[in-house]
């Protein structure tokens, strides 16, 4: 997403003719006229069904990865040998053309053609509602169009393809939706939309082949009614769903009489759960009736036997033999979680039970809870209502550019009006009586004022030094490029899951055209499992879009003043020992307008090495840890804390790489939620939290803490903001009984960014960009084991 300086805007708008003279030598290159993804190409009257399908059942979210499929004859063309390198062209959130190169991305993996003749060809970021999309192939260095279409517009997801608003939970139901799609609907107001958007899967072909295809999904439901779909899924689709769950997804599984068939159809699903075999029990329904305060009795039902000592029990009951049993439990796997119900909730007995929906909503916590005035986000004080909007504001603060208040801009406009009215008309015409003098006085005044504004818009290099490694004699505009960045690397050393997210804001004082390369540091590469079957995946893309989430004004149409740019993801299906493949992602020919910034995000997924994680010992019957602690990382940690349940162990200011701390129980401890909200004891016996200021863009560390543990701090009730766009970064739910989290800062970024100047057209060596504000954090999930105290 691009953000422009207000001073440059007023110069361009009010004094356009002077600005054209001042910046005439620095005009941006004009975009080529061939714009297949523009309105001219998309305005053709389409009499038949669009050859493109998007997302899951046509559902998608703005600002998230969206799957693109081609159908009909276009799918056959895409399958041809000449279509190895497919290009997906669309518009980003700024209206600039962006091309996603899909080579290396999974397609249909079956040996036979799909029954609907649909083929998954890649992923794009949905930049705006109804944005044009075109699928091309490269033939002899030229683009050949295969299919064109548009992303669906706003509508009712229950009636067909539509984009899903960020504040609407999105559920993918592989089988029965348990009535979730009826929440919020009305029998009287037929046009009223449901509170929950549900994508009901009727065919396995509509499921993504890559885990990023589930980007934006809040919950996946699997039950007996979807067994046919589960059995038809290929290996890549199964890997995509498993990867999404392990990297922060949430899955609800109903396992009753059909558990054995489900385990046989999806052994990969059983691997996510803490039991190796399926054993059935007959359960007394009294616990379900009490849990939902039901007045309608249920019959005895059969379901899977859930382990009692593993996971987080949500509902306890009894078998027909009066033996205590777990009926509903929550299990953490990697960075995600699975909720298992020991019953087939789609069978007729439960389908006719009035409290079935209540049972499901209570089992899922606040995910499907109705928002009321107490937990509604936003108070109108800011232009955004999401934490991502506040972090965007933090990253967009650059010392090299001068900030002007709105009052200053208003004063400049008033001075110009005064020059036209009192000065030019009254003084020149009436007092001096020389109207022709106005042809000289007004241009001189306008030029002088414009020159003053141009000098005030000069970069403040004295406050923002150039700390890049750009060689001398290069493009002078590249010396004025600055970046702010926030990144978080998550390592689960229990299940071997790793991911990294980097958000960078790149500011250019003068117009530039450059390549952006994002790659891991040597330290991050050493954290990857050496012999993992999945090499990982890395992609960089434009992040953000105008609207209520990030703040900003919606742009109409295409911005044809900026050149199109290309995005190349990197991923492979194998990796050699000690080699981190699938590690570098590239954005080529990125153009940034003068006095503007561009928001870029990077996601990396890889397999972490669980052998580097050491168990933390817990005192039985308490939340206190004991014993020695070893830093499992090959880098020093700054301001690190170890979090278990609601206790934060404040480690020394610097914990050296692989260092051992003796007796973790002796370090200073603090209430974790108090630390997040900065709660302190007030006069008397009460406590007081520091209020959250949504318009405060000065403290990147505090905003980052909220992004990483928003629910633990109280969620919307504390910040007044939603957490929808980057909610997968919140690991509050991972703080379970058998897991703790080590979090701290690193001196050097674990994910590094370089740029290469492309303004002259000649090849340029990549260099590190000057950084003004940088926050690199790492979280490590470690196993916790309870043991008896030593005498």
JORA-V564857 format. One record per helix or strand. SS is the DSSP state (hx for helix, st for strand). FROM is the first residue (numbers start at 0). LEN is the number of residues. If there is no record, write none. Layout:
ss:SS from:FROM len:LEN
ss:SS from:FROM len:LEN
This chain:
ss:st from:1 len:3
ss:hx from:5 len:9
ss:hx from:15 len:7
ss:hx from:23 len:3
ss:hx from:38 len:4
ss:st from:51 len:3
ss:st from:55 len:1
ss:st from:58 len:2
ss:st from:64 len:7
ss:hx from:72 len:7
ss:hx from:80 len:3
ss:st from:85 len:6
ss:st from:96 len:5
ss:st from:117 len:8
ss:st from:131 len:8
ss:st from:141 len:9
ss:st from:153 len:1
ss:hx from:156 len:3
ss:st from:161 len:2
ss:st from:168 len:6
ss:hx from:179 len:3
ss:st from:195 len:5
ss:hx from:203 len:3
ss:hx from:210 len:4
ss:st from:218 len:4
ss:hx from:223 len:9
ss:hx from:234 len:12
ss:st from:249 len:5
ss:hx from:258 len:7
ss:hx from:266 len:4
ss:st from:279 len:4
ss:hx from:285 len:6
ss:st from:300 len:4
ss:st from:311 len:8
ss:st from:323 len:10
ss:st from:335 len:6
ss:hx from:347 len:4
ss:hx from:355 len:8
ss:st from:385 len:1
ss:hx from:386 len:9
ss:hx from:405 len:26
ss:hx from:434 len:22
ss:hx from:475 len:4
ss:st from:481 len:11
ss:st from:496 len:12
ss:st from:511 len:9
ss:hx from:521 len:4
ss:st from:527 len:1
ss:st from:536 len:6
ss:st from:564 len:4
ss:st from:569 len:2
ss:st from:584 len:8
ss:st from:595 len:11
ss:st from:607 len:1
ss:hx from:609 len:3
ss:st from:615 len:4
ss:st from:624 len:2
ss:st from:628 len:2
ss:st from:636 len:8
ss:st from:646 len:4
ss:st from:653 len:2
ss:st from:659 len:2
ss:hx from:663 len:3
ss:st from:667 len:4
ss:hx from:671 len:6
ss:st from:679 len:2
ss:st from:686 len:2
ss:hx from:699 len:9
ss:hx from:715 len:4
ss:st from:721 len:1
ss:hx from:726 len:3
ss:hx from:731 len:3
ss:st from:738 len:7
ss:st from:750 len:7
ss:st from:766 len:2
ss:st from:769 len:18
